[in-house]
C-alpha cells in the first residue's frame, strides 16, 4: 500500500533517471491535460510531499497521487511494460529511458503556484524538510474526542501516514485505534513515533515495522487477523473504523497489548 515512505523512495529512484535531462517525449493521458506537451523542457526536480509526487519541468509541475494502486515505472528502450497500456496515465521520455505512471488516482499539470495551493492543506511531512513534530503534535491534539486511528490518517495533521503505519503505531503505543486522542497521552510522542516508523523504511525494498523481515511477520498487526501477536501470542483481531467525513478503513489490533 503506498504511504509516505513509498512515495519518497519512488522519488529517489526517479531522480537519477530524469533530473537535469530534457524530455524527448511527453504524453499525458488524462482528458483535461491531453494537449499538454512538455517535450524539450528540462526536468528540474522530482520531489515527494506526504503521499504526493511532483515533477518540476521547465516552469510546469506534474502532480500525481498513487492512491491505492498507482505506481511509476522506469523502462529502457524496447523493454515491455509490466502493466496494461490502458492503465498508463503519463509517459515521460528522456534519452535512454521512459518513465510511465500507471493507475494514478490524481494526475494534473499545474503552475508552481497552483501546485503549492494543491498541497497547502497538508500537515508537516516526517520525511521532508518541513517536518516539525511540535506542529504535528498540536494538530493531533486539536480534536481530543476524535479516535486516534482517524486523526493519524488525516493528512492535514501530518502527511504520509497511511493505514499500515497507523495500525502499527497504535500497536507500538499500546492503544486501540478507536481510543480518543485525548486519552492517548502525549501527542508529541505519537508524532515522533510516526516519524521513526516512516524513516526506518526509507530506502528499503520491503516495508518492515516489526524488525522481522519474513513473510507474514513484517508487521505487528497490519493484515494479520487470526494470527498470533508477535509479542504476546494473543490472536490478532480485525475491524472497521470510520466516522463522519472519514472513510471506513480496516483496523487490526491485539486485544491484550492494546486494551
Secondary structure, DSSP 8 states (H G I E B T S, - for coil): ---HHHHHHHHHHHHHHHTT-B-SEEEE-SGGGTT---TT-BEEEEEEETTEEEEEETTEEEEEE-TTT-EEEEE-TT---SS-GGGEEEEEEETTEEEEEES-SEEEEE-HHHHHHHTTT--EETTSTT--HHHHHHHHHT-TTSBHHHHHH-TTTEES--HHHHHHHHHHTT--TTSBGGGS--HHHHHHHHHHHHHHTTT-SS--SSS--STT-SSSSTT-TTSB-TTT--BEEEEEEEETTEEEEEEEEETTT--
